[in-house]
């Protein structure tokens, strides 16, 4: 009963508020100059004239009293009238614009009805209309951007799947630690062999590779660093690996056992395969490598390198044998480039290491300098009494500590092996 009694009054109050809001909205949408002119005319001209007209003939005392009363009333009503004028002139429009900005900030670009554009309208109305169309433009661009992001995500997924499949192909095609161990075990049986192969590509695929091949009484072993990283480098590893096999078969047929001549033959094959004969060549790709031919029957190791090196750890010291100063296959490398052989007699307890320049060139330390061959040789010397099989993992941990916050610059490959020379065969 009580609610039903107050219902008409509440409804009347709601209707009055709605009517007042509509009136204020209509007043707000009026041009700013017209509102200012109206207020000045009303308070500055019409009201004083009205009082003068009413009090005319009442005498100067009554007129003076009325004027004082008018001034007192104006002083008392100054703040409310100022607030009302500000509300009508600016604040209501500003609140509307702020609400519109908040909706845009939340990502609500829904179009709202605007009054029709008129020839004379104030700046707040134009700003409201501009925000309206800016929201429309943002919504349109957001939709186009979302579509573009979706297309990019799909393209990235396809590229990622392709690279992952390429990584599987590279791992299947190139020998890993188990394949290298199997070749060395067959060649060195029954004496056994100890080795490690530590590889860390810069991406899912990379330009470093290992090549191995057995022959009666021994094996070939190489650490290869091909041009480039990622997919281009991976293509080069497949090409170079196939060319090493081709060159080794031809050399075995000719009865040649020189690693230097094998690298020279691979140099010619790369240049021919890629057409890299001069300044007009479309590419300039090749490889650096360290190549060993280990003849267990003869008790001899023969080494040659194309900007690669062999590290020999024995009797509490580490020595380095440098390879040639020229890479293989590059445009600037002559077709008949020569690579020197270095012969070493095998002795019990020797350890041999080959590494690509991704390890020695890695920047790090407090002075941001390359890791270098000196630090590598110091580590090898200090770890002579430790098992060879764990040195690959240790080297990767050391290089990670050394580089610190620096990013990996290149593919990393380190290959180490130790064996006993066989005699009497």
Residue, then its C-alpha position, 0 to 999 in steps of 0.5 A: x500500500x505504501x509503495x502504491x501510494x508513493x508510485x505516482x510521486x516517484x513516477x512524476x519525479x522520474x519524468x521530471x528528471x528525464x524532462x530536465x535532462x532532455x532540456x539540458x541536452x538541448x541547451x548543451x547542443x546549442x552553439x557556445x556563442x549563442x549560450x554565452x550571448x543569452x546568459x549575458x543578455x539575461x543577467x547583464x541587460x534584461x534583469x537590471x532593466x526589469x528591476x528598473x522598470x518595476x521600481x520606476x516611480x517608487x522613488x529613489x530610496x526604493x530603487x536604491x534598496x531594490x538595487x542593493x537587494x539585487x546585488x546581495x542576491x547576485x552575490x549569494x547566488x553567484x556560486x550556484x549560478x556560476x556552477x549552472x552556467x559552467x555546467x550548461x556551457x562546458x562541463x556537461x559537454x566535457x563529461x559526455x566527451x570523457x565518457x566517450x573517451x572511456x568507452x574507446x579506452x575499454x575498446x568499446x567502439x560501438x557507434x552511437x547516434x549523433x545529432x545531425x551536423x549543423x552549419x553552426x555548432x560549437x567546438x565541443x560538438x565537433x569534438x564529439x563528432x570527431x571522437x565518434x568517427x575516430x572510434x569508427x576508424x579505430x574499430x575498422x583498423x582493429x578488425x583489419x589488424x586482428x585479421x592480419x595477426x591471424x594470417x601472420x600466426x598461421x604463416x608462422x605456424x606453417x614456417x615453424x612446422x617446416x623448420x621442425x621437419x627440416x630439423x628432422x631431415x638434417x638430424x637423420x641425414x647428418x651423423x650424430x654422436x651415436x653414429x660417430x661412436x659406431x664408426x670409431x668403434x668399428x674401426x678401433x675394435x677390439x681396443x675401444x674408443x672414447x669420444x664426445x660430440x657437443x653441438x648447439x645450433x643457433x636455431x632449430x637447424x644450423x650450419x655446423x656438421x660432423x662428417x665421419x667415414x671408416x676405411x680399412x684400419x681407420x676412419x675419417x673425422x671432421x668438424x665442419x662450419x658451413x656458411x650461414x645459420x638456420x635454413x641456409x646453413x642447414x642446406x649447406x651442411x647437406x650439400x657439403x656432407x654429400x660432397x665429402x662422401x663423393x670426394x672421399x670415394x674418388x680419393x679412395x679409388x685413387x689410393x690417396x690418403x691426404x686430408x689436405x687433398x680431400x679438402x681441396x677436392x671438396x673445395x672444387x666440388x662446392x665451387x662447381x655445384x654453386x657456380x662460384x667462379x668469379x665476381x659475377x657469382x650469385x652466391x659466395x658460400x663455403x665452409x671451414x673445417x678441421x679434418x683428421x684421417x686416423x690410421x690405426x694400423x699405421x699408428x698415425x693421424x694426419x690432419x688438415x684444416x680450412x681455417x680450422x685447428x686440431x688441439x692435442x692434449x698429452x703429457x699435461x700440456x695442450x698443443x694446437x695445429x693450425x690449418x690453412x688460412x683459406x676457407x673452402x668453396x668461396x669465390x675468393x678461394x682459388x679452384x686449385x687451393x692447396x691445404x697442407x697435411x700434418x702427420x702425428x704419431x699416435x701415442x697412448x693417452x692422447x686426446x684430440x679436439x676439433x671445434x668450430x669458431x662459434x665457440x672461440x668467437x663467442x663474446x662474453x666476460x666483463x670486457x665483452x671479448x671473444x672466448x678465444x682459443x687460449x681459454x679453450x686450451x686452458x680448459x683442456x689442459x686443466x681437465x686432462x684428468x677428467x673423463x673425456x665423455x663429460x667434457x662436451x657438457x662441461x664446455x657448454x656450461x663454461x661457455x654459457x657462464x662466460x657469455x652471461x647475458x650476451x646472446x649466442x652468436x653462432x652455431x657451436x660444435x666441439x668434437x673430442x676423441x681419444x684412442x689407442x694406436x693398434x699395432x701388429x696388423 
